[in-house]
Structure formats: C-alpha cells, structure tokens
Amino acid sequence: MKKSLLKVLTAFCIILICAISLARISMPTQPKVGNKVKDDKKTVVIKTAASYRPYQDPNDLRSPFNWKKASETKPYPKIKHSENNLKIRVSLKGNRVYVLRGNKRIYTMLSSAGLFKKNKSLTPTGTYKIKYDRGDSFYNPELNEGANNWTSWDKENVYLFHSVPTKGNGKYNIKEAEKLGVKPASHGCIRLSVPDSRWLVENIPAGTKVIIKNN
C-alpha cells in the first residue's frame, strides 16, 4: 500500500515538474526594463535649395525657368536713382537674388553664384556696395568665358553681377545657362538672366547695399 502511494506521488511530482518547465518555455521573453535597442541606422536629411531661401518664391516667378526672359512675369519695379533704401540680398545656396525696398521684397531673380568647394562658395559672403563700374560685356581669356550686362559690387571689379556666361565666340553657353536658378555654377560672380542683368545695369544706383549669405 505504501509503495503504491509512493509511486503515485512520484509520478505526480514528475508530471508537475514537466508542466512547469513547459510553461516557462512557452512564455514570451520580456525585455529587461531600462535596456534600449540601439538602431545603427541614421536618418539622413537632404536639404533642397528651397530650404535655404529667406523668402518663398512668388507666385509670378516664371515657370519653367527661362534665362532669356525676366525672372518674374510682372513688370520690373520702378527705381529712382536717388533712392537710398534699396538693398540686394543674395542667397548662394538658394540660387536667388532679391531686390528689397527697406525690408520689403519687391522683386525676385533667378541666379547662380559660385560653385561650392569644401562646403565654401567661390562667391565671398558679407556686405558690399554696388559700384559705379558697369558695362555691356567682358571676356576672360583665362577662363575662355565672358558675359553681358555686368555690374560690379567689388572694389577690384573681380566679382560682378552679370548675365549667364558667353563662350569665346560671344554666343551664350546654353549648358551653363540652363543651370540658372537651379544650382551654383560660376567661378565667383553672380549670374542672372539676360533681361535681369540688363535691368540691374540700368536701374540700381551706385551705393546700394549688397548682402550675400549662404542661405
């Protein structure tokens, strides 16, 4: 009798141990509190040219871009040569030039300034002034490149506003012209459309402040 009871109890204990073991195996593993799963993937944020612009493009900005025409479809603003509250704001990475009267933007121009090398533009940043020096065209034999309608904002006339570039034969470089308003492309000067550059020559007074920034 005692031996039978002992066998029954032994069998029961074995079954109970097996049941507990199976229950532990089937339970989902819970992460330890305080442990964080490391994610080796890094989020890469790619900034567009538009994100660098201090102003949104106006509704009347010409679309598609056309280096042969004025940047905006509206008429150019009327400028008095005696005005002293004008400013020109250049966004190098935004590929835009803004004409300001006081703090109000009165015109937006498509532009392409200096190429970026080692994250620095070939166009210097800072505050400058429009010079009296301006002209119809120039040609640089070292670069085998020229342009029309130039206006200087540099003491040495090294850096200019001017049209999209011309080749040695005087014809516009179409491949370079199509970069206007899209990406930096010059050796340091600030390129504009042909009409925009002409308007600048004929209307912006000497002494007008020029503010050049990356954004």
LUMNU-883989 format. One record per residue (C-alpha): x, y, z. Coordinates in steps of 0.1 Angstrom, whole numbers, padded with zeros to 4 digits, always signed. Layout:
% LUMNU-883989
XYZ...
//
This chain:
% LUMNU-883989
+0000+0000+0000+0027+0024+0010+0047+0015-0021+0017+0022-0044+0011+0055-0027+0048+0065-0031+0047+0056-0068+0016+0077-0073+0032+0107-0056+0064+0103-0075+0045+0102-0108+0025+0133-0098+0057+0152-0089+0073+0143-0123+0042+0154-0142+0041+0187-0122+0078+0195-0129+0073+0188-0166+0042+0211-0167+0061+0239-0150+0090+0235-0174+0068+0236-0205+0050+0267-0192+0083+0285-0188+0094+0276-0223+0062+0288-0239+0062+0322-0221+0074+0351-0244+0107+0366-0234+0103+0401-0219+0130+0427-0224+0147+0440-0193+0135+0473-0180+0159+0501-0188+0175+0485-0218+0173+0504-0251+0175+0488-0285+0203+0505-0305+0195+0514-0340+0225+0517-0362+0206+0534-0390+0209+0572-0391+0183+0595-0406+0199+0615-0434+0182+0648-0440+0188+0661-0476+0181+0699-0478+0169+0713-0510+0178+0747-0524+0144+0760-0515+0151+0753-0478+0179+0778-0478+0159+0807-0493+0149+0835-0469+0117+0841-0489+0093+0818-0507+0092+0821-0544+0065+0845-0556+0035+0832-0575+0045+0851-0606+0080+0836-0608+0084+0824-0643+0079+0786-0648+0096+0769-0663+0127+0790-0657+0140+0809-0688+0174+0826-0688+0163+0846-0719+0134+0863-0700+0128+0883-0668+0125+0861-0637+0091+0873-0629+0061+0877-0652+0052+0911-0636+0069+0943-0647+0102+0953-0631+0098+0977-0602+0104+1014-0609+0136+1027-0592+0146+1063-0586+0183+1069-0589+0181+1090-0557+0167+1061-0537+0189+1052-0507+0167+1025-0490+0173+0998-0516+0192+0965-0508+0201+0935-0528+0200+0902-0509+0218+0872-0524+0211+0836-0513+0240+0815-0526+0226+0780-0518+0190+0792-0526+0200+0804-0561+0181+0836-0558+0187+0874-0557+0162+0896-0540+0157+0933-0546+0144+0949-0513+0130+0984-0506+0135+0988-0469+0126+0953-0456+0100+0947-0483+0109+0924-0512+0099+0940-0545+0115+0916-0570+0130+0881-0571+0156+0870-0596+0169+0836-0605+0206+0833-0600+0236+0810-0599+0266+0821-0579+0300+0804-0571+0305+0767-0570+0309+0752-0535+0342+0736-0528+0348+0720-0494+0314+0735-0484+0325+0770-0492+0313+0791-0521+0337+0807-0546+0315+0838-0541+0325+0856-0509+0298+0863-0483+0295+0896-0465+0281+0931-0471+0292+0951-0501+0280+0980-0522+0271+0984-0559+0299+1003-0577+0297+1029-0605+0316+1004-0627+0293+0986-0651+0293+0977-0688+0278+0959-0717+0302+0929-0719+0335+0914-0709+0356+0883-0718+0381+0865-0697+0407+0846-0719+0420+0826-0690+0386+0810-0684+0376+0812-0721+0343+0827-0708+0326+0861-0708+0292+0876-0701+0270+0906-0708+0255+0933-0687+0279+0934-0658+0276+0954-0626+0304+0955-0600+0300+0951-0563+0337+0946-0557+0365+0972-0553+0387+0954-0578+0359+0945-0602+0366+0908-0597+0331+0899-0585+0302+0910-0606+0265+0906-0613+0262+0896-0650+0242+0876-0675+0246+0839-0680+0280+0832-0695+0291+0836-0731+0317+0815-0750+0347+0827-0768+0326+0834-0799+0302+0857-0779+0273+0832-0780+0256+0822-0748+0268+0789-0732+0234+0771-0732+0246+0742-0710+0257+0767-0683+0227+0790-0688+0203+0762-0680+0218+0759-0645+0204+0794-0637+0182+0793-0606+0189+0756-0601+0224+0753-0587+0256+0772-0581+0278+0772-0612+0301+0802-0615+0337+0810-0607+0325+0835-0582+0304+0861-0600+0266+0861-0596+0248+0851-0628+0214+0864-0638+0190+0861-0667+0198+0883-0697+0170+0908-0690+0175+0908-0652+0212+0916-0656+0204+0944-0681+0178+0959-0657+0203+0959-0629+0229+0978-0650+0203+1004-0660+0184+1009-0627+0203+1000-0595+0220+1031-0581+0257+1030-0570+0260+1027-0533+0231+1002-0530+0239+0977-0502+0246+0941-0513+0242+0914-0486+0255+0879-0496+0248+0849-0474+0248+0811-0479+0211+0810-0471
//
